Amino acid sequence: MKQWMILILTIMMALPSAIANPLSTEIKHYLSDLDDGVAVGIYVADVNGKVLYQKHADRQMIPASLLKWVTGTLAYHYMGPDYRFKTRLSLWRKSHQHNWSGPMLWTYSGDPTLTTADIKHLYDALLQKGVRSFAGDQWLDDRVFDRVHFGPGWMWDELNDAYAAPISGANLDHNAFILQIKPSHRL
């Protein structure tokens, strides 16, 4: 984390106006351009831990895009470029003449890129194995993460927004969809 702080501070200090003005004055200048009502939390410290600037640093907020970028970068670093999430489809009982009558278990791994096209590929794989019909329960196992679906401090009135999708092992199409409701000719 210290390396990220060094990078951020280096970039901020590289700005010509930041060299002439104290860091807090420069940050306040940028904050003054924000619309009223924008929630901002900032905490800047040097490599020794000395606080250089802070504003609402103790408030709980939904992570900003910058934090998501850092998280993604660290995941790439530790998991590697060849890491692949695995979504498994398991069937119980044997099929009788290409008809399946047992339960189906979908085991999710938290794949943020899983799409309905991927699910279709899994169904197509069943067809290739000879399964022609299915009658049974479908179970979804998303227990790869804990049962806390929302982060601390997430605003209840923002949970309907696409950026506030719950934390879950079962993700599909970026956990967002468009619902279009059209009136009927009949009432």
Salt bridges, closest charged atoms under 4 A:
ASP124 OD2 - LYS120 NZ 3.04
ASP141 OD1 - ARG143 NE 2.83
ASP142 OD1 - ARG147 NH1 3.14
